[in-house]
């Protein structure tokens, strides 16, 4: 039979387009699959469908005007992106912000991280075929969105950070709502485990699938939860603490298996850690001013500046070259999604098409972040 | 042996998941306790946004149809997208006789606005403020261009032109 198959029935490799309008690519991403039957031999990425030239737009905007553009990069971790610009300018101009600002920024970061991971959890289940998780994920996300909407004025593109502090002071309901959320979410996270993590079908789909070794992960420049699933310690909150991360106690979630399930566990663990950070800070928001007064026209001294923050998907970096004008000479965003996506080919060698969707989901890409 | 234990294990985890979904289904069926969805277009009259919600830019008018804008165009230079256009003119003040700036038209291109709020921060008179309206859908793009100052409105007294 084997002989017959190889001699008489010749198989040939063929190309298949996945995307750009495929729902499982999480946006407009085109994957060129080289297939042998249903087995993946090669994955090529075709990017640029949602390129908006944000880096170039930054060159004609003042530093204040750049902040709202970074919302539109990785829209699920917009608060961290805003913070990166603000921290960069504050560091360059030696603006010292109060403890209150630092603590509020940290809390908002962690709320954003939970909201992003909850959405990822819902979509992850949906990609594999469990439609219910999407609804349950959005239920918890709605509570966070309400907190954001009340304090920041928007649900997704918060634009809450300004250079030298925050746009508004905290809303009076903020602490109450965050406490409510912590109480609610602590009950729901074990429910997530019961519903999806311990489900046999789900486990068989992701355990041992999409393996990437620690060495390869370093070679591809992976970062964030994707790299931490391969046992690499790369949390910017630990390596270069910013805002109030040096005074909170949390553990970096690291798993060494390197497969999809490890990356899944990292994100679930990160939600627990974020909850613990919120719990530590919610009762200890110091009094003080919420905004330091800055000059109307902000000019950075000549030189190169770099600021890294830990966004929900990993290491978000912003590089600015200034010539002393009110506009930056060059802005470069180092987005976590782009580096993570490059490893997709390595992860999916020899897998089936259905597994590609599962692996792509554990990388957790946001296409506007990749294309910019 | 693992064949049967797999079946038993699979059924067990399936039932655990179905117990959770079943709980929400039946409790919501009878009491609507956990229902979080809203009947969106039907609840438009009762739907209230938060105070800080950024829906659109509006020009504050008091009950005498007076606004605070003196057409200084600082909002125009603060806007990153060019979504504001301010046309002002000068006429002699009846009291002092000096030329005073006044607002003719404050044009707002909602289709270009990203709700960054820089114009509101830039305004020295606090003339602009956030509106809560979010029903912006139109069939024609040109309908999104709005004139913010109401017809017949004039400058509030006490504001320097």
Interface residues (C-beta under 8 A of the other chain):
Chain A: X61 X64 X65 X67 X68 X69 X132 X139 X142 X149 X150 X151 X152 X153 X154 X157 X159 X162 X167 X168 X171 X191 X194 X195 X196 X198 X199 X200 X201
Chain B: X6 X9 X10 X13 X14 X16 X17 X20 X21 X36 X49 X50 X52 X53 X54 X78 X80 X114 X115 X116 X117 X118 X121 X130
